[in-house]
Amino acid sequence: MATNQKRTGENAISMLQNDHEKVKGLFDKFEKTKDSAAKKKIVAEALGELKIHATIEEEFFYPAVRQQIDDKEGLMDEADEEHHVAKVLIAELDAMNGNEDHWDAKFTVLAESVRHHIKEEGDMFKKAMKTDIDFAALGNRMAVLKRTLKKEGVPPDAEARMVKNSGLRGDSPAKKAQEKLEVPMNA
């Protein structure tokens, strides 16, 4: 059963929850900002935070929780896929300069996806807290990796390499098609 040690201090769960609050704040700030230079700074900060957060979750938190919970619902697999989708969007945004047609939309979709993921992770945290995982010790390991990543940067992941190799999609296919389409109109 969960002990008080797991619920106090900068344990693994509180660290992740603090990260969640920080990125949600950046998403809110982006949505309220009109200045393109300010938006670029917000996006850069959010992408950096998300890359570090995903890495510490995937290296430590998710494997620990996977070992300890019965996940018949597939919560962990869904979290993995949500990370994959977010990391593709992050890699695409990293490759953009902020002046592209879909830049704002892409970041907005990333924010919506991450907000959804954060809500679902709340269920994962509840399940995890019922285990005997020492969240203080796990949090210490995560903190060490987090400091290293902040200092040295996050190495490119599979999604970043994929985007680098294939390039950006470019304009919306629907946007291109509208230029050629003769729309049937009522008489």
N, C-alpha and C positions, 0 to 999 in steps of 0.2 A: 504494500500500500504506500501511497505517496507520503513523504515526510515533510515537516516544516522547512527543512534545509532546502528543498527543491522550490519553495515558494518565496524565498527571501533573497535579497541582494541581486547582483547582476548575473542571474543564472541564464541558462540557454534560452528559455522561453521569454524571460523579460528582455533579454538582448534583442531577440527577433521582434518582439512587440514594439520595442523602442524604434527599431529600424522601420517597422511598418508605419508608425506615426510620423516619422521623419519624411518618408517618401509620399505619404498621403498629403502632408503639408506642402511638399514641393508640387504635387499635382494640382492642389487647390491654388497655389500661387501662380502656376502656369496659366490656369484657366482665367484668372483675374487680370493677368498682365496683357497689355496691348503692345508694348515696346518689343520689337524683334530682338534687339541685343540682349535685353533682360531675359526674354524667353530662351535664347540660346544658352545663357549661363545657367538657368534653371534646369534645362534639359541635360546639360553636361553634368551638373551635380547629381541629378536624379539617376542618370545612367551609371555613374560611378558607384553610387550607393546600391543600386539594384544588382550590379555585377558582383560586388563584394558580398552582399546579402545572399544571393543565389549560391555563390561558391561555398560559403560557410554552412548553408543549409545542406547542400549536396554532399559535402565532404564529411560532415559530422552529424548534424541533427537528423536528417532523413534516414541515414543508415542505422543510427541508434534506435530511432522510433520503429523502423521496419523490423528490427530484431525483437522488439518487445510487445508489439500490438498484434492482435488478430485483425487483419484488414480484409475481411470478406467483401466489403463494399468497394474496394479498390481506391480508397482515398489517397494512398501513397502514389499509386500509378497515375492518378489524375493530377496530383501535384507535380509529378515529373513532367507530364505533358504540358501543364500550364507554364512550367519553367521553360520548356523548349520553345513554346510559342513566344513567350516574353523575350527570350534570348535572341530569337530571330529578329524581332522588332528592334531590340537594343542594337544588334549588329548593323541593321539597316540604318538606324538613326545615327550610329557612329560613323557610317560611311557618307552621310549627308552633311551639307554645310548650313542647313537651316533656311535656304532660299528656295527649295524645291516646292512644287505645288502641293505635294502630299505630306510635307514635313509635319505641320500642325496636326493634321488628321492622324498620322501614324503615331505621334506621341499621345494623342487623345485616346486612341485605341489601346496603346500600351497601358495608360493610366487606368482605363476601364477594366482591362484584363487583370492587372495587378490588384486593383481594389476587390474584384471578385475572388481572386486567389487568397487574399488576406482574410476575407470572410470565411472561406472554407478552411483555411489553416486554423481558425479558431476552434473548429471541431477536432482537428488533429491535436491541438494543444490539450484539449480536454481529455482525449483518449490517452495521450502521452503522460499526463499528470497522474493517471491511475497506475502507472508502472513504477518499478523500483529504480528507474534511471536516476543517477545522481546528477541533477541538472546544474548544480554548482560546478562540479568537476567538468562536465561537458561544456558549460559556459566558459570556463577557463581555457579550454582547448580552442574553442571557437574564437575567443578574444585574442589569443596569440596569432591565429591565422588572420584574423581581421586586421590586426596591426601590421602584419607582414604585407598583406595585400594593399593596405593604404600606403605603405612606404614604397613597395616595389611595383605595384600595379597588378591587375588581374591578367593572367595569361590568356591568350585567345582560346575560346572554347570551340567545340565542333560547329556551332551555329555561326560564329564569327568567321571561321575558315570557309564555311559553305557560302556565306554572303560574299566574302572576299573573292572566292573562286568563280562564283556565278554572276556577281555584280548585282546592282539594284534593278528592280523590275521596271522602273521608269514610270511614265504616265499610266493612268488608269486605262485598262482596255476599253471600258465603257466610254470614257472620255474621248478616246481616239475614234471609236465606232460612231459616236454621235456626229462627227464631222462628215461622215459618208452616208449616213442613214437618211433616207427620205421618209419622213414620218407620215403615215397615212392619216389624213385628217377627215373629219366629218364634213359633209357638204353643207 
